[in-house]
Amino acid sequence: MHPLLLPGTLASLEVGKHLYWHLGNLKIHGQVFITSWVVIGILLVAALLGTRNPQRIPKGWQNFMEYVLEFLRQLVRGQLGEKEYRAWLPFVGTLFLFIFACNWSGILVPWKLIELPEGELAASTNDINTTAALALLTSLAYFYAGLSRKGLGYFSGYLYPTPIMLPFKIIEDFTKPLSLSFRLFGNILADELVVGVLVLLVPLFVPLPLMILGLFLSAIQALIFATLATTYIAEALEDHGHEEAHN
Amino acid sequence: MAPVPLLATEAAEAGLRFNGDLLQTNLINIVIVLGLLIYFGRGFLTRLLTDRRQTIETTLKDAEQRQSDALARLQEAQSKLARAQETAAQIRQEGEQAAEQLRASLLKQAEADLARLEESLAASLRAEAGRTTSQIQQQVAALALAQVEMQLRHRLTPDLQRQFTDRALARLGGVG
C-alpha cells in the first residue's frame, strides 16, 4: 500500500494520500485533523499554563506567553493603529500562533513514529484545505471589517483612486485568499517534501540544514500570513471616502 | 510491532501503528534539530525573558516609588492645607474681633461727635439770637432817637428851648 518512490530504499514518501474520514457526505482528511487537534491542544495548554496563576511580575512561562502576546500586539498595532488593533488582535494572533505551531510541529514533532493506515501525519498547513480555510477566514475578516465600518459604502472604495481600478480590485478579492493559501501551503509542503526526499536518500545529518532552514522559513511564513491578513484588514478599514471629501 | 487499533478508519487494516524505524522516521535528525534549538534558543530566550522581567520589575518599582512619593507629597500638602486653614480661621476671627471693636469705637465717636455738633449748633443759635436781639434793640433805639431828633427839630423853637432851659435851671436851682 505504500508507494515506493524509489524502489529498494528505506522509506517511502506519500503525497496526495490521505486518511479519509466520512462526515455525512463529506470526506475529510483525518491526518490533518489529528495534527491540528494536537497543535490546538498544545496552544491551549500553553495559554492555560501562562494564565493559570498570573503574577504581578511575570516569570517563567507567563513571562514567555506575555512576550509572545506583546510581539503579536506590536504586529497588529503597527498596521491597524492604536484605535483599531484591539478588536483584531485575537483573530490575527490566533492565525499566527496556529500557523506557526503547525509549521514547527511539522519539523520538530516526530509524527512519523505513528503510522496511519493511509496517508501520513505532518504539519496540517501542508494541506491546501487548511491554508484555504485560513485564507478564506481572512477574506471574511476583512470583508466584515470593511462592511461593518462603512456599510455598503465599503464597495465605493473599489473606485478609489480611479474607477479604472474597479476590475483589479474585484480580482484582488479573489487573488488575496488564493495567494495566501498557496503561499503557505506551497512553502510548507515544499519544505517537507525536500526534507522527506533527503531523508529517503541520505537519512542522517544531510537533511539537518534544510530542517533548520525550514524552521526559519515556516516561522517567516506564519509571520507573512499574519502580516498580510492584518494589512488586508487595515486596507478594508481605511477611510478613502473621507479623504476624498476632505480634499 | 503489533497494530494497535485506536481509531476506526475506512482503511481495511484499521488503526494506528507505531513505526520504530529510526532512519525512516527521521527521528535522529529531529532530535538533533530539537537539541540545537534548545541549546541556542535557550540562552537567547532566557536573556530575553530575564531582560523583560527586569524591565517590568524596575518599571513597577519606579511606579511604586513615584506613587509613594506622590502620597508623601499629598500628605504634606494636606497638612499644609490644614495648617493654612487653621491660620485662616484665626486671622478671620481676629479680623472679626478687630472689626467689632472698630465698629463699637466708631459708633461711640460718632455719638460723641453728634452730641458735640448739637451743642455747638445750639450755642451758635443762642449767640445768633442774642446778636440779632441786640441789633434790633440798637436799631429800634437809633430809629427812636432819629424820630425824637426830627420832632425836636420841627417843634423846638427858640422860645420853647428857652422855656426848657429855664425850667431845667429852675430845677437845678431848686435842688441847689
Interface residues (C-beta under 8 A of the other chain):
Chain A: L10 A11 L19 Y20 W21 H22 G30 R56 I57 P58 K59 N63 F64 E66 Y67 I107 L108 V109 P110 K112 L113 I114 E115 L116 P117 E118 V195 V199 P203 L204 F205 P207 L208 M211 I212 L215
Chain B: L7 T9 E10 A11 A12 E13 A14 G15 L16 R17 F18 N19 G20 D21 L23 Q24 T25 N26 L27 I28 N29 I30 I32 V33 L34 L36 L37 L45 L48 L49 R52 R53 I56 E57 L60
